[in-house]
Amino acid sequence: MAGTIQRIAELAGVSRGTVDRAINGRGRVSEETAARISQIADELGYVPKHRKKRAAGEQTGIPGQAKTIGVITQLCHSSFMIEVNRGISEISAKLEKQGIRVCVKESATVDEAEQLAAIDELEREGIDALALMPVDSDGIRLRLNRLVSERKIPLVTFNSDIVGTERVCFVGIDNWKSGRTAAGLMGLMMHGKGRVLGITGYFSNGAGSRRMDGFVEELKNSFPDIGLIGVQSSFDHTQEVEKIIVDAMNAYPDLGGIFVASGGQEGVKRAFERLGPETRPYVIIYDLTPKNERYLQEGVVDFLLDQEGYLQGYRAVSLLADKLRWDKEPAEEYMYTEIRIKTKYNL
C-alpha cells in the first residue's frame, strides 16, 4: 500500500492528526511516538508535499547531490553499543537508498586525542553533518564549534552531551534524572539508611558523570541517612568493577548498596562469587543487554535502567538526514529517550 498519512496512522496506532504533527513539527508529540512514526514513514517512503516542493524548488534534496553523515561513537566494545549500532545500521541502510551515505568511526575509549583525530578524518572525507558521542573536554568543544561555525556542518550529540557547543540537539536519556531515579530506588530498598558505593566509567564521559551527579544529589536531599562511601572510576572494565566492589565490601562489611552508572557490570557478579556474602548489597545497573537480563533473572542485581540505545542511534542520524534534505529543525533541543526501569519480573 502507498505511503499515506492514513496508512502511517494505522501502522503506528495513532490518529492522522498525531502523524501530521510528528512529521511537520506542529505541536508536541512524545519522542517515542515521533520516532515510531518517523521510522514507519521512512519504511513506506512517505515524503510530505511541502518537502517535495521545497526539494524541487530549492535543490535542498538529495537527487543529483550525494550527502554524507559522519558518526563518531565511544566504547565500541561495550555491550550497550550493540543496540546503538543496530539503530545506526538500520537507518543507514534506509538512507543509502535515498542517496545519503553514513560513515561511522568507532572508538574503544573516551580519549580526546582519538576523537579529535576521528573528527579530522571525517572532515577530510567531506561530511555534510555529524552525529557524535562527545568527549567532554575543551579541545573537543572548540573543535566542534569551529566545525559548525566555519564549515556550517550540523551537529547532533547523542548518548552523552557537551555544554557550550552549537549543536542542533541532544538525543539520549536525561542522565541526571536517571541518576535521581536510581537514588530513589536505592533509598527505598535500603529503607533510607546505610552505606552505598558509586561506580562510574570514565570521569571524562559526560553521561556517567551526570548520572552520578543526579544520584548523589538525590541521596543528599531525600535520604540523608544514607552515606556515600565514594565514587570510583572503573574505565568500564569488568576486572576493575570487581576489584572496586571486593575492596569496598572488605572495608565496609555492612555495605548496603552499589550503583554502577556505566559498563563492566559483569564485575558485580564476579565480586559476589569471589566473596560469597550471606546477604549481598542492593545493586542498580544500566542497559538492557542479554548479559544484564541474565543478572536480573539470577538475582545478581535488583534494578536495571535502560536508555533505549537503538532509538538513540537511529534518531540521531535520522534528525541529521531531515536537516540535510529539508532543512528541518528538531522539535526540541533535548530529544530525551525514556528512562525504563526493569526488574526480573517485567523483562
Residue pairs with C-beta under 8 A, 6 or more apart in sequence:
1 7
2 44
3 41
3 44
3 45
3 46
4 46
5 16
5 19
5 20
5 23
5 46
6 16
7 44
8 19
8 37
8 40
8 41
8 44
8 46
9 15
9 16
9 18
9 19
11 40
12 18
12 19
12 33
12 36
12 37
12 40
14 33
14 37
18 29
18 33
18 37
19 37
20 26
21 27
21 28
21 29
22 29
22 33
22 34
22 37
22 38
23 37
23 38
23 41
23 46
23 48
24 48
24 50
25 328
25 329
25 331
28 331
29 37
29 331
31 311
31 315
31 335
31 336
31 337
31 338
32 311
32 337
32 338
34 331
35 311
35 314
35 315
35 318
38 315
38 318
39 314
42 91
42 94
42 318
43 94
47 55
51 61
51 325
51 326
51 328
54 60
54 61
54 326
54 327
55 61
55 63
55 325
55 326
59 65
60 324
60 325
60 326
60 327
61 325
61 326
62 98
62 99
62 100
62 324
62 325
63 99
65 99
66 99
66 100
66 101
67 99
67 100
67 101
67 128
67 129
67 324
67 325
68 100
68 101
68 102
68 103
68 125
68 126
68 127
68 128
68 129
69 95
69 100
69 101
69 102
69 103
69 127
69 128
69 129
69 130
69 131
69 317
69 320
69 321
69 324
70 103
70 104
70 105
70 122
70 125
70 127
70 129
70 130
70 131
71 88
71 102
71 103
71 104
71 105
71 130
71 131
71 132
71 316
71 317
72 104
72 105
72 106
72 107
72 115
72 118
72 119
72 122
72 130
72 131
72 132
72 133
73 81
73 84
73 85
73 88
73 104
73 105
73 106
73 107
73 133
74 107
74 109
74 110
74 115
74 133
74 135
74 159
74 160
74 205
75 81
75 107
75 108
75 109
75 110
75 201
75 236
75 263
76 106
76 107
76 108
77 108
78 236
78 263
79 263
79 287
79 289
79 290
79 291
79 292
80 263
80 286
80 287
80 289
80 307
80 309
81 309
82 289
82 309
83 287
83 288
83 289
83 308
83 309
83 310
83 313
84 159
84 309
84 310
84 312
84 313
85 313
86 309
86 310
86 313
87 309
87 310
87 311
87 312
87 313
87 314
87 315
87 317
88 102
88 104
88 313
88 314
88 316
88 317
90 314
91 102
91 313
91 314
91 317
91 318
91 321
92 102
92 104
92 317
95 101
95 102
95 317
95 321
96 102
98 321
98 325
100 321
100 324
100 325
102 317
103 122
103 125
103 127
105 118
105 121
105 122
107 114
107 115
107 118
109 202
110 135
110 201
110 202
110 204
110 205
111 135
112 135
112 137
112 139
112 140
112 204
115 134
115 135
115 140
116 139
116 140
116 143
119 130
119 132
119 140
119 143
119 144
119 147
122 130
123 147
123 151
123 153
127 153
128 153
128 154
128 324
129 153
129 154
129 155
129 156
129 320
129 321
129 323
129 324
130 147
130 153
130 154
130 155
130 156
130 320
131 155
131 156
131 157
131 158
131 316
131 317
131 320
132 144
132 155
132 156
132 157
132 158
133 157
133 158
133 159
133 160
134 140
134 144
134 157
134 160
134 161
134 162
134 165
134 206
135 162
135 204
135 205
136 160
136 162
136 204
136 205
136 206
136 209
137 204
140 162
141 162
141 164
141 165
144 155
144 162
144 165
144 166
144 167
145 164
145 165
145 166
147 153
147 155
148 154
148 155
148 165
148 166
148 167
149 166
154 168
154 320
154 323
154 324
155 165
155 166
155 167
155 168
156 167
156 168
156 169
156 170
156 171
156 316
156 319
156 320
156 330
157 165
157 167
157 169
157 170
157 171
157 172
157 316
158 170
158 171
158 172
158 312
158 313
158 315
158 316
159 171
159 172
159 207
159 307
159 309
159 312
160 172
160 175
160 205
160 206
160 207
161 170
161 172
161 206
161 207
161 210
162 206
168 319
168 320
168 323
168 329
168 330
169 319
169 330
169 332
169 333
169 334
169 335
170 333
170 334
170 335
171 312
171 315
171 316
171 319
171 335
171 337
172 207
172 307
172 312
172 335
172 336
172 337
173 207
173 307
173 308
173 312
173 336
173 337
173 338
173 339
174 334
174 336
174 339
175 206
175 207
175 208
175 210
175 211
175 214
176 210
176 211
176 213
176 214
177 214
177 339
178 211
178 214
178 286
178 305
178 307
178 339
179 210
179 211
179 212
179 213
179 214
179 215
179 216
179 217
179 218
179 261
180 214
180 215
180 217
180 218
181 214
181 305
181 339
181 341
182 211
182 214
182 215
182 259
182 261
182 284
182 303
182 305
183 214
183 215
183 216
183 217
183 218
183 219
183 222
183 223
183 259
184 218
184 222
185 284
185 302
185 303
185 341
186 196
186 215
186 219
186 223
186 226
186 257
186 259
186 282
186 284
187 218
187 219
187 222
187 223
187 226
189 257
189 282
189 302
190 196
190 223
190 226
190 256
190 257
190 282
192 223
192 225
192 226
193 225
193 226
193 256
194 225
194 226
194 227
194 254
194 255
194 256
194 257
195 226
195 227
195 228
195 229
195 252
195 254
195 255
195 256
195 257
196 219
196 226
196 227
196 228
196 229
196 255
196 256
196 257
196 258
196 259
196 281
197 228
197 229
197 230
197 232
197 244
197 245
197 248
197 252
197 255
197 257
197 258
197 259
197 281
198 212
198 215
198 216
198 228
198 230
198 231
198 232
198 259
198 261
199 231
199 232
199 233
199 234
199 241
199 244
199 245
199 258
199 259
199 260
199 261
199 262
199 264
200 208
200 209
200 211
200 212
200 231
200 232
200 233
200 234
200 261
200 262
201 208
201 233
201 234
201 235
201 236
201 261
201 262
201 263
201 264
202 208
202 233
202 235
202 236
202 262
203 209
203 233
205 262
207 262
208 261
208 262
211 261
211 286
212 231
212 259
212 261
215 259
215 261
216 228
216 231
219 226
219 228
226 256
226 257
229 248
229 251
229 252
229 255
230 248
232 244
234 240
234 241
234 244
234 260
234 262
234 263
234 264
234 267
235 264
236 262
236 263
236 264
237 264
237 267
238 264
238 265
238 266
238 267
238 270
239 267
240 264
240 267
241 260
241 264
241 265
241 266
241 267
241 268
241 271
242 267
242 268
242 270
242 271
242 274
243 267
244 267
245 258
245 267
245 268
245 271
245 272
246 271
246 274
246 275
248 255
248 258
249 255
249 271
249 275
249 277
249 281
250 275
255 281
256 281
256 282
257 281
257 282
257 283
257 284
258 268
258 281
258 282
258 283
258 284
259 283
259 284
260 268
260 283
260 284
260 285
260 286
261 286
262 286
263 287
265 285
265 286
265 287
265 291
265 292
265 295
265 301
266 291
268 283
268 285
268 295
268 300
268 301
269 295
269 298
269 300
272 280
272 300
282 302
283 300
283 301
283 302
283 303
284 301
284 302
284 303
284 304
284 305
285 292
285 295
285 301
285 303
285 304
285 305
286 304
286 305
286 306
286 307
287 304
287 305
287 306
287 307
287 309
288 304
288 306
288 340
288 342
292 301
292 304
293 304
293 347
295 301
296 304
296 342
296 343
296 344
296 347
297 344
297 347
299 344
302 343
303 341
303 342
303 343
304 341
304 342
304 343
305 339
305 340
305 341
305 342
306 339
306 340
306 342
307 337
307 339
307 340
308 337
308 338
308 340
311 337
312 337
315 335
315 337
319 330
319 335
322 328
323 329
